[in-house]
Amino acid sequence: MEQVVTVGLDGTAESLAAAHWAADEAKRRELALRLTHAWILLSPPTPDSPAADDQNYWAKRIVHEAHTELARLHPDLTIIEDLVAGEPEKALLDAAAGSRMLVLGSRGLDPVARFFLGDIGLHAVTRAERPVVLVRADRETGERRGRVVVGLSLHGPQDNLLEFAYVTAFTRGVPLHAVHGRKPDREHTGAGGTDETDEFERSVRRELDDVLRPWREKFPRVRVIDEVHVESPARAVVRAAADCNLLMVGRRRHPPALGPRLGPVVQAAVHHAACPVAVVPHE
């Protein structure tokens, strides 16, 4: 794996916003930034064809203009231009495989559906072996050191997600908010009322603490604020993301054959969270 953050560029305002976010993140993590643009119409110009007729012209311009703008803002950042002659879906997955993360622009629609995942973005999110970060165009760019949130399911190993979350909080110098939502089971929905709900919450909090304990020991300088919400996991994650700068959620690398490739929590996050969303594959 190369020491780079890769951003996919397509000439839209969303992809440029993603490039700014990726540059900030690469700088924080002391990595290089790779600007990737794939265009299936790439072909060599003929010797006598004018520059304006070069099918590569706009592809080169998209990458070059982004490079120029980012280099001005980050003069010490290593920036790599990557123009790929091929299908965007495959090019992005190949680039992601050799990167610490892949960053993509995500198109905002309305207050109900904050994110729109096109075919290319959905393909990358569901199949990439590295974290994929989705960034909206109407988010402010530049250095941000605010609240970061990780949504945890507590079912099965989530080492990749937790490592990504802790490193993110550490490089930004901010606390990590670990959020878990769960509805009470039948045992805790009887006539006991508040007492049973409180006991259920305490039990879930102990589970969350058990999961976080080894990571607290591994990253003692990262302050962790654990949050348990007695509600659906998807609702808890979206509510927690309302005032944060980055939401991190996990995606099972090998989902059930007959089930959706993205679970309800990830779907809720990418469609409703207003902040950048990192989708991290895990076992």
KOLKOL-238079 format. One line per field, with one value per residue: residue in one letter; y, z, x of N, C-alpha, C in turn. Coordinates in steps of 0.001 Angstrom, whole numbers. Example, Ala and Ser with C-alpha at 12.3 -4.5 7.8 and 13.67 -1.06 7.14 Angstrom:
% KOLKOL-238079
code	A; S
nnorth	-5690; -2250
nup	7800; 7080
neast	13190; 12850
canorth	-4500; -1060
caup	7800; 7140
caeast	12300; 13670
cnorth	-3300; 30
cup	7800; 7870
ceast	13200; 12900
//
This chain:
% KOLKOL-238079
code	M; E; Q; V; V; T; V; G; L; D; G; T; A; E; S; L; A; A; A; H; W; A; A; D; E; A; K; R; R; E; L; A; L; R; L; T; H; A; W; I; L; L; S; P; P; T; P; D; S; P; A; A; D; D; Q; N; Y; W; A; K; R; I; V; H; E; A; H; T; E; L; A; R; L; H; P; D; L; T; I; I; E; D; L; V; A; G; E; P; E; K; A; L; L; D; A; A; A; G; S; R; M; L; V; L; G; S; R; G; L; D; P; V; A; R; F; F; L; G; D; I; G; L; H; A; V; T; R; A; E; R; P; V; V; L; V; R; A; D; R; E; T; G; E; R; R; G; R; V; V; V; G; L; S; L; H; G; P; Q; D; N; L; L; E; F; A; Y; V; T; A; F; T; R; G; V; P; L; H; A; V; H; G; R; K; P; D; R; E; H; T; G; A; G; G; T; D; E; T; D; E; F; E; R; S; V; R; R; E; L; D; D; V; L; R; P; W; R; E; K; F; P; R; V; R; V; I; D; E; V; H; V; E; S; P; A; R; A; V; V; R; A; A; A; D; C; N; L; L; M; V; G; R; R; R; H; P; P; A; L; G; P; R; L; G; P; V; V; Q; A; A; V; H; H; A; A; C; P; V; A; V; V; P; H; E
nnorth	-1197; 2142; 5258; 7254; 9489; 9134; 10948; 11044; 12685; 14499; 16822; 18173; 20380; 19016; 17036; 18642; 19805; 17476; 17023; 19150; 18461; 15993; 16825; 18284; 16154; 14430; 16030; 16201; 13538; 13167; 12262; 11635; 13168; 11941; 12688; 11465; 10827; 9306; 8425; 7098; 7777; 8466; 9024; 9006; 12112; 13049; 13871; 16236; 17394; 20036; 21528; 21959; 19934; 17703; 14806; 14336; 16746; 18032; 16225; 16338; 19013; 19130; 17731; 19169; 21813; 21405; 20483; 22772; 24618; 23318; 23007; 25632; 26209; 24309; 24212; 22498; 19949; 16786; 16175; 14091; 13556; 11640; 10238; 8186; 5825; 4386; 2558; 4402; 3169; 833; 2046; 3657; 1758; 323; 2364; 2890; 528; 788; 2808; 4829; 5772; 6440; 9274; 10824; 13002; 13948; 14356; 16766; 16743; 17386; 18498; 16102; 13928; 13926; 13038; 11921; 8997; 8124; 5701; 5188; 6119; 4485; 1973; 2124; 2538; 168; -1815; -1228; -1917; -314; 2466; 4635; 7956; 10265; 13396; 16456; 19190; 21590; 21827; 23485; 24078; 23479; 23569; 21644; 20989; 19772; 17960; 14407; 11380; 7956; 5301; 2395; -1091; -3302; -5956; -8579; -8456; -5266; -4067; -2670; -426; 782; 1309; 3144; 5189; 5941; 6753; 8875; 10670; 11095; 12296; 14656; 15766; 15718; 14751; 11432; 10478; 7780; 6056; 4172; 2645; 1044; -773; -1691; -5142; -7796; -8625; -6338; -4648; -4735; -4342; -2963; -391; 2646; 1696; -793; 58; 1677; -270; -1819; 21; 382; -2174; -2353; -315; -1395; -3414; -1848; -551; -2722; -3319; -1006; -820; -2144; -480; 2012; 1613; 1241; 3682; 5908; 8685; 9630; 10968; 9450; 9584; 7887; 7005; 5876; 5101; 4573; 3569; 3058; 1866; 3231; 5684; 6700; 7122; 9012; 11164; 11724; 12669; 15185; 17510; 17205; 16933; 14828; 11682; 8286; 5066; 1508; -1063; -4284; -6457; -8814; -9242; -10878; -13177; -12853; -10507; -6836; -4860; -2710; -1948; -889; 1182; 2317; 3128; 5032; 6868; 7801; 8966; 10838; 12223; 15349; 15957; 15082; 11592; 8634; 5446; 2395; -651; -3816; -6973
nup	0; -946; 337; 220; -215; -2164; -4495; -6410; -9401; -11416; -12630; -11523; -9077; -6747; -6773; -6659; -4135; -2670; -3293; -1963; 693; 821; 470; 2832; 4635; 3819; 4400; 7208; 7896; 6965; 4331; 760; -1924; -4339; -7461; -9246; -12413; -14584; -17909; -20454; -23104; -23767; -26057; -28228; -29712; -33201; -35253; -36719; -35616; -34091; -30809; -29496; -30396; -29208; -27579; -25058; -23835; -22012; -19911; -19025; -18273; -16139; -14096; -13977; -13268; -10743; -9413; -9531; -7963; -5441; -4858; -4483; -2084; -423; -289; 555; 178; -1340; -4531; -6816; -10189; -11834; -14572; -16077; -18585; -18974; -17655; -15264; -12860; -12439; -12448; -10147; -8109; -8406; -7813; -5179; -3926; -3637; -1810; 1212; 1641; -250; -1707; -2545; -4366; -3403; -4383; -3218; -2569; -1358; 1851; 2882; 1490; 1731; 446; -2760; -4342; -7177; -9864; -10078; -7613; -5820; -6615; -5857; -3052; -2171; -2903; -2598; -1103; 748; 3042; 2029; 1487; 1482; 243; 378; -1839; -703; 1703; 3952; 3030; 3856; 6873; 9483; 12770; 14344; 15954; 15718; 14779; 15383; 14362; 15942; 15777; 17410; 16807; 15948; 14734; 14402; 13746; 11662; 11271; 13826; 14128; 12035; 12962; 15436; 14614; 13010; 14880; 16464; 14690; 14185; 16640; 18386; 20479; 20281; 19427; 20241; 19096; 19796; 18933; 20010; 20022; 22743; 23721; 23894; 26494; 27917; 27519; 28972; 31698; 33383; 32941; 33349; 34943; 33819; 31281; 31935; 33001; 30755; 29134; 30673; 30483; 27733; 27539; 28971; 27212; 25063; 26297; 26743; 24130; 23408; 25242; 24744; 22673; 23808; 25419; 23498; 22194; 24124; 24203; 22950; 23644; 24502; 24024; 24937; 23672; 24238; 22806; 23207; 20820; 17292; 15499; 13087; 13326; 15604; 14739; 12666; 14102; 15807; 13992; 13381; 14270; 13681; 12228; 10793; 10006; 10738; 9595; 9511; 7006; 6118; 4786; 3491; 2780; 3414; 874; -217; 807; 1134; -178; 1276; 4618; 6791; 8483; 7213; 4832; 5849; 6858; 4566; 3098; 4695; 6516; 6975; 7018; 5910; 5146; 6120; 4905; 6048; 5234; 6857; 8558
neast	838; 598; 1887; -266; -3064; -5854; -7793; -10723; -11257; -13588; -14182; -16327; -17903; -18238; -16236; -13983; -14273; -13933; -11258; -9991; -10604; -9279; -6638; -6178; -6404; -4354; -2151; -2389; -1902; 609; 1068; 1231; -651; -2809; -4125; -6644; -7972; -10172; -10894; -12637; -12435; -9895; -7272; -4451; -3447; -3419; -528; -998; -3232; -5114; -4581; -6993; -8593; -7693; -8511; -7727; -7562; -9465; -9477; -6817; -6804; -8629; -7270; -4852; -5646; -6779; -4508; -2865; -4326; -4422; -1707; -960; -2261; -1193; 1860; 3890; 3011; 3165; 2059; 493; -178; -2563; -3595; -5830; -6388; -9173; -12049; -13886; -14842; -13239; -10722; -10792; -11117; -8732; -6916; -7653; -6899; -4178; -3860; -4140; -6664; -9644; -11070; -14072; -16250; -19558; -22859; -25074; -28574; -31349; -32694; -33641; -32498; -29375; -27114; -26149; -25535; -23997; -23622; -20864; -19783; -21225; -20345; -17646; -17815; -19035; -17258; -14542; -11375; -10267; -10791; -13447; -14149; -16759; -17558; -19283; -20108; -20904; -19706; -17475; -14110; -10622; -8573; -9911; -10781; -12674; -15357; -15277; -16860; -17511; -19468; -20512; -21222; -20888; -21072; -19235; -15764; -14197; -11828; -10470; -12111; -12042; -9301; -8907; -10590; -9427; -6847; -7558; -8728; -6478; -4586; -5885; -6023; -8229; -11052; -12483; -15651; -17477; -20160; -23042; -26036; -29014; -31997; -34168; -34398; -36891; -36790; -36299; -38404; -40685; -42991; -41439; -40575; -38814; -36680; -35979; -35185; -32994; -31274; -30868; -29500; -27181; -26089; -25533; -23688; -21570; -20796; -19899; -17772; -16070; -15314; -13945; -11851; -9208; -8350; -8258; -6071; -4130; -4067; -3436; -3390; -5582; -8621; -11639; -15064; -17753; -20920; -24130; -27174; -30571; -32103; -32739; -29843; -29214; -30616; -29372; -26741; -27035; -28120; -25976; -24170; -24968; -23676; -20987; -17637; -16710; -17979; -17656; -18209; -18775; -18421; -19376; -17022; -17596; -20591; -23822; -24850; -27415; -28252; -28333; -25596; -24795; -25365; -28141; -27253; -24997; -26231; -28050; -26230; -24744; -26737; -28042; -26374; -24834; -22169; -18771; -18444; -16936; -16570; -15714; -14284; -14624; -14035
canorth	0; 3364; 6271; 8323; 9637; 9303; 11581; 10905; 13964; 14395; 18158; 18777; 21091; 18013; 16388; 19624; 19861; 16258; 17200; 20006; 17653; 14988; 17500; 18527; 14886; 13961; 16852; 15782; 12193; 13195; 11408; 12324; 13248; 11523; 13175; 10456; 11061; 8250; 8801; 5991; 8294; 8866; 8494; 9919; 13015; 12884; 14925; 17489; 17852; 21180; 21184; 21981; 18689; 16618; 14227; 14342; 18119; 18329; 15357; 16922; 20300; 18864; 17362; 20240; 22947; 21009; 20442; 24146; 25224; 22666; 23302; 26997; 26187; 23369; 24170; 21415; 18667; 16081; 15938; 13223; 13540; 10262; 10219; 6763; 5501; 3206; 2754; 5046; 2259; 8; 2921; 4088; 611; 58; 3427; 2717; -622; 1198; 4068; 4761; 5992; 7028; 10376; 11115; 14016; 13408; 15428; 17021; 16938; 18200; 18207; 14723; 13062; 14790; 12515; 11139; 8126; 7646; 4338; 5097; 6224; 3293; 869; 2269; 2362; -1210; -2798; -834; -2587; 737; 3417; 5587; 9137; 11008; 14814; 17296; 20429; 22762; 21842; 24378; 23403; 24008; 22818; 21549; 20159; 19622; 16675; 13261; 10367; 6624; 4488; 1015; -2036; -4257; -7326; -9015; -7618; -4011; -3494; -1676; 793; 1416; 1861; 4343; 6218; 6426; 7499; 10136; 11557; 11422; 13246; 15936; 16278; 15936; 13541; 10531; 10142; 6437; 6029; 2899; 2686; -269; -809; -2720; -6411; -8097; -8754; -5011; -3822; -5148; -3337; -2379; 1036; 3331; 861; -1779; 790; 2072; -1458; -2164; 965; 78; -3411; -2037; 511; -2299; -4039; -842; -334; -3889; -3201; 143; -868; -2344; 649; 3081; 1307; 1386; 5107; 6577; 10143; 9975; 10964; 8811; 9865; 6852; 7396; 4805; 5646; 3535; 3788; 2291; 2267; 4225; 6977; 7177; 7594; 10245; 12219; 12069; 13351; 16495; 18617; 16740; 17232; 13584; 10496; 7056; 3886; 303; -1886; -5653; -6743; -9960; -9251; -12065; -13236; -12409; -9245; -5628; -4681; -1698; -2109; 278; 2279; 2982; 3812; 6228; 7827; 8441; 9708; 11856; 13012; 16529; 16052; 14001; 10266; 7622; 4074; 1596; -2099; -4639; -8363
caup	0; -1057; 1365; -459; -193; -3550; -4720; -7768; -9999; -12644; -13113; -10836; -7832; -5674; -6761; -6223; -2682; -2177; -3419; -859; 1923; 751; 679; 4273; 5334; 3490; 5162; 8607; 8058; 6382; 3160; -520; -2486; -5739; -8170; -10265; -13328; -15591; -19029; -21416; -24450; -23966; -27244; -28610; -30824; -34417; -35311; -37312; -35018; -33175; -29389; -29064; -30798; -28436; -26694; -23703; -23348; -20816; -18830; -18501; -17642; -14847; -13113; -13847; -12534; -9342; -8917; -9350; -6823; -4194; -4610; -3946; -694; 340; -1047; 1000; -37; -2575; -5304; -7963; -11191; -12279; -15650; -16392; -19769; -18643; -17001; -13960; -11738; -12230; -12127; -8750; -7238; -8479; -7076; -3759; -3404; -3307; -1060; 2571; 1529; -1487; -1405; -3686; -4191; -3316; -4776; -2315; -3215; -552; 3270; 3230; 916; 1719; -451; -3906; -4805; -8530; -10074; -9812; -6178; -5165; -6941; -5034; -1631; -1862; -3305; -2302; 32; 1654; 3381; 1024; 2139; 607; 629; -356; -2363; 88; 2964; 3934; 2897; 4749; 8087; 10436; 13879; 15208; 16476; 14826; 15340; 14783; 14716; 16180; 15878; 18475; 16332; 15169; 14776; 13652; 13964; 10638; 11550; 15046; 13876; 11228; 13801; 16418; 13915; 12579; 16044; 16915; 13780; 14284; 17998; 18933; 21070; 19425; 19949; 19826; 19242; 19545; 19142; 20034; 20605; 23790; 23316; 24594; 27933; 28542; 27067; 29731; 32524; 34333; 32671; 33334; 35553; 32847; 30231; 32471; 33105; 29378; 28689; 31392; 29921; 26423; 27770; 29357; 25974; 24323; 27017; 26495; 22773; 23318; 26226; 24170; 21829; 24728; 25860; 22348; 21877; 25392; 24060; 22331; 24572; 23900; 24645; 24448; 23707; 23998; 22571; 23167; 19602; 16191; 15198; 12004; 13851; 16540; 13986; 11960; 15113; 16295; 12928; 13106; 14582; 13639; 11016; 10060; 10529; 10264; 9779; 8960; 6015; 6097; 3537; 2862; 3224; 3002; -572; -595; 1462; 482; 6; 2314; 5673; 7037; 9120; 6171; 3936; 6530; 6986; 3304; 2538; 5584; 7258; 6222; 7077; 5187; 5697; 5773; 4967; 6237; 5175; 7930; 8499
caeast	0; 1375; 1635; -984; -4512; -6280; -9090; -11216; -11683; -14370; -14474; -17466; -17617; -18166; -14926; -13000; -14404; -13302; -9811; -9559; -10665; -8213; -5358; -6075; -6197; -3006; -1213; -2459; -1343; 1947; 1022; 1123; -1996; -2873; -5305; -6942; -9092; -10249; -11742; -12534; -12222; -8504; -6600; -3374; -3782; -2621; 497; -1455; -4491; -4942; -4686; -8386; -9231; -7100; -9505; -7184; -7423; -10246; -9026; -5583; -7107; -9270; -6239; -3864; -6202; -6872; -3134; -2397; -5019; -4032; -294; -907; -2711; -362; 3122; 4776; 2351; 3495; 844; 759; -1239; -2802; -4575; -5976; -7188; -9962; -13336; -13706; -15075; -12042; -9594; -10891; -10848; -7288; -6234; -7949; -6153; -2824; -3930; -4658; -8101; -10132; -11985; -14924; -17276; -20911; -23765; -26189; -29861; -32238; -32474; -33989; -31458; -28196; -26094; -26577; -24469; -24144; -23150; -19427; -19574; -21764; -19433; -16443; -18135; -19393; -16250; -13159; -10742; -9783; -11848; -13903; -14709; -17662; -17519; -20225; -19531; -21258; -18969; -16319; -12830; -9597; -8311; -11001; -10338; -13826; -15818; -15316; -17747; -17501; -20620; -20090; -22331; -20515; -21271; -18096; -14568; -14242; -10506; -10141; -12876; -11555; -7970; -9094; -11196; -8455; -5790; -8168; -8820; -5117; -3946; -6581; -5890; -9568; -11635; -13237; -16972; -17878; -21612; -23727; -27480; -29653; -33332; -34289; -34988; -38148; -36527; -36224; -39521; -41865; -43674; -40487; -40457; -37530; -35638; -35517; -34473; -31689; -30429; -30502; -28472; -25929; -25552; -24957; -22504; -20477; -20329; -19137; -16515; -15211; -14774; -13043; -10759; -7865; -7972; -7868; -4705; -3236; -4006; -3747; -3480; -6865; -9744; -12796; -16352; -18666; -22320; -25093; -28509; -31599; -32871; -32162; -28464; -29172; -31044; -28354; -25577; -27390; -28255; -24640; -23435; -25567; -22762; -19599; -16880; -16493; -18653; -17017; -19050; -18175; -19116; -18871; -16303; -18251; -21981; -24571; -25039; -28750; -28558; -27797; -24157; -24643; -26347; -28988; -26516; -24205; -27151; -28545; -25128; -24371; -27873; -28616; -25387; -24401; -20715; -18104; -18684; -15939; -17087; -14513; -14577; -14053; -14487
cnorth	1245; 4357; 7478; 8315; 9911; 9967; 11394; 12225; 13711; 15768; 18846; 19518; 20109; 17367; 17361; 19800; 18636; 16381; 18087; 19231; 16654; 15617; 17796; 17243; 14327; 14736; 16429; 14465; 12057; 12202; 12264; 12314; 12856; 11980; 12238; 10860; 9981; 8644; 7778; 6462; 8728; 8212; 9483; 10820; 12705; 14048; 16258; 18015; 19017; 20753; 21107; 20688; 17483; 16088; 14199; 15732; 18355; 17456; 15920; 18217; 20114; 18596; 18507; 21414; 22615; 20997; 21855; 24793; 24629; 22942; 24709; 27028; 25316; 23219; 23029; 20029; 18065; 15705; 15184; 13289; 12135; 10255; 8798; 6579; 4231; 3575; 3368; 4082; 1440; 871; 3341; 2940; 261; 1102; 3269; 1600; -246; 2470; 3824; 4962; 6583; 8082; 10731; 12243; 13372; 14537; 15581; 17245; 17878; 17833; 16777; 13763; 13888; 14327; 11796; 10308; 7675; 6253; 4195; 5157; 4999; 2098; 931; 1987; 900; -2215; -2440; -1557; -1598; 1646; 4350; 6735; 9920; 12433; 15594; 18608; 21621; 22749; 22806; 23559; 24038; 23164; 22846; 20599; 19949; 18181; 15591; 12128; 9049; 5874; 3032; 108; -3032; -5701; -7707; -8052; -6383; -3290; -2427; -349; 1510; 2008; 3151; 5484; 6794; 7226; 8855; 11126; 12002; 12469; 14611; 16555; 16570; 14647; 12718; 10197; 8788; 6259; 4644; 3063; 1286; -150; -1901; -4002; -6679; -8168; -7416; -4078; -4195; -4004; -2627; -902; 1525; 2470; -150; -1101; 1202; 878; -1909; -1259; 694; -1176; -3153; -1211; -347; -3011; -3073; -600; -1489; -3797; -2104; 11; -1113; -1189; 1866; 2871; 1515; 2851; 5921; 8086; 10593; 9869; 10416; 9142; 8850; 7268; 6196; 5433; 4500; 3854; 3010; 2776; 3350; 5601; 7557; 7777; 8915; 11407; 12670; 12872; 14774; 17648; 18181; 17069; 15998; 12467; 9273; 5869; 2706; -394; -3280; -5956; -7881; -10040; -10542; -12017; -12670; -11072; -8068; -5475; -3603; -1876; -832; 1446; 3041; 3741; 5097; 7292; 8555; 9248; 10882; 12688; 14159; 16649; 15003; 12664; 9312; 6241; 3138; 105; -2838; -6043; -8515
cup	0; 27; 741; -73; -1632; -3600; -6182; -8277; -11261; -13174; -12440; -9580; -6674; -5616; -6344; -4704; -2048; -2237; -2305; 460; 1950; 982; 2156; 5015; 5055; 4272; 6629; 8832; 7488; 5236; 1898; -969; -3955; -6340; -9340; -11099; -14396; -16661; -20135; -22838; -24710; -25229; -27640; -29765; -32039; -34517; -35832; -36701; -34076; -31732; -28932; -29407; -30053; -27449; -25238; -23060; -22040; -19640; -18180; -17746; -16267; -13778; -12890; -13033; -11047; -8693; -8607; -8124; -5495; -3844; -4049; -2466; 194; -368; -651; 757; -1366; -3285; -6575; -8918; -11781; -13287; -16183; -17609; -19487; -18003; -15618; -12783; -11413; -11820; -10668; -7790; -7239; -7686; -5581; -3149; -2998; -2487; 378; 2589; 166; -1124; -2677; -3355; -4185; -3499; -3815; -3094; -2406; 909; 3670; 2734; 730; 726; -1612; -4373; -6226; -8653; -9717; -8313; -5444; -5400; -6049; -3563; -1290; -2145; -2942; -1060; 1044; 2018; 2217; 1749; 1115; 1124; -241; -774; -1481; 1479; 2850; 3804; 3850; 6003; 9014; 11538; 14864; 15582; 15393; 15532; 14620; 15295; 14805; 16348; 17023; 18074; 15440; 15246; 13897; 13767; 12937; 10906; 12767; 14854; 13065; 12090; 14793; 15757; 13466; 13733; 16502; 16007; 13814; 15674; 18661; 19608; 20014; 20108; 19371; 20137; 18921; 19853; 19118; 20667; 21669; 23215; 24153; 26105; 28637; 28051; 27776; 30534; 33478; 34122; 32682; 33882; 34559; 31709; 30695; 32572; 31724; 28879; 29377; 30821; 28575; 26589; 28184; 28130; 25182; 24984; 26778; 25111; 22704; 24203; 25589; 23294; 22663; 25206; 24728; 21980; 23138; 25268; 23396; 23379; 23864; 24708; 24097; 24679; 23360; 23878; 22437; 22017; 18482; 15899; 14118; 12511; 14784; 15814; 13284; 12941; 15605; 15274; 12702; 13327; 14544; 12299; 10180; 10774; 9908; 10599; 9085; 7949; 6028; 4748; 2770; 3355; 2807; 1515; -1014; 28; 698; 757; 1045; 3332; 5926; 7665; 8081; 5213; 4568; 6602; 5671; 2702; 3401; 6357; 6391; 6160; 6154; 5914; 5190; 5966; 4947; 6174; 6316; 7808; 9146
ceast	872; 978; 943; -2459; -4918; -7648; -9473; -11763; -12504; -14778; -15641; -17012; -17484; -16785; -13826; -13059; -13750; -11780; -9267; -9559; -9512; -6842; -5145; -5732; -4804; -1955; -1190; -1746; 64; 2055; 1023; -337; -1933; -4200; -5576; -8151; -9043; -11255; -11575; -12289; -10783; -7924; -5515; -3791; -2917; -1632; -18; -2752; -4227; -5159; -6129; -9115; -8678; -8140; -9023; -7227; -8168; -9850; -7755; -5867; -7731; -8215; -5268; -4401; -6357; -5494; -2639; -3024; -4564; -2570; -125; -1273; -1815; 992; 4046; 4187; 2791; 2200; 1208; -433; -1349; -3939; -4654; -6869; -7971; -11284; -13118; -13866; -13825; -10856; -9616; -10614; -9360; -6510; -6443; -7110; -4738; -2766; -4362; -6161; -8395; -11173; -12746; -15887; -18643; -21898; -24926; -27476; -30740; -32033; -32796; -32924; -30197; -27144; -26739; -25385; -24777; -23563; -21675; -19155; -20063; -20860; -18195; -16729; -18376; -18287; -14815; -12641; -10183; -10947; -12161; -14594; -15524; -17784; -18488; -19567; -19812; -20643; -17802; -15057; -11830; -9470; -9523; -10566; -11480; -14114; -15817; -16053; -17543; -18725; -20212; -21303; -22141; -20767; -20099; -16928; -14711; -12905; -10160; -10839; -12327; -10166; -8071; -9627; -10197; -7341; -6325; -8244; -7436; -4479; -4617; -6457; -7221; -10048; -12366; -14562; -17382; -19356; -22152; -25205; -28061; -31035; -33402; -34888; -36235; -37964; -36575; -37336; -40815; -42439; -42729; -40240; -39028; -36410; -35092; -34741; -33091; -30755; -29969; -29386; -27137; -25274; -24875; -23692; -21306; -19914; -19453; -17789; -15545; -14563; -13717; -11799; -9391; -7410; -7620; -6435; -3701; -3041; -4334; -3912; -4788; -7966; -10981; -14050; -17338; -20108; -23195; -26479; -29508; -32560; -32198; -30751; -28387; -29556; -29986; -27164; -25876; -27526; -26884; -23855; -23906; -24595; -21304; -18956; -16569; -17225; -18001; -17902; -18389; -19065; -18518; -18246; -16973; -19689; -22672; -24901; -26383; -29131; -27994; -26304; -23849; -25745; -27122; -28255; -25700; -25124; -27684; -27458; -24863; -25517; -28315; -27600; -24884; -22878; -20090; -18295; -17603; -16567; -15886; -14869; -13910; -14613; -15851
//
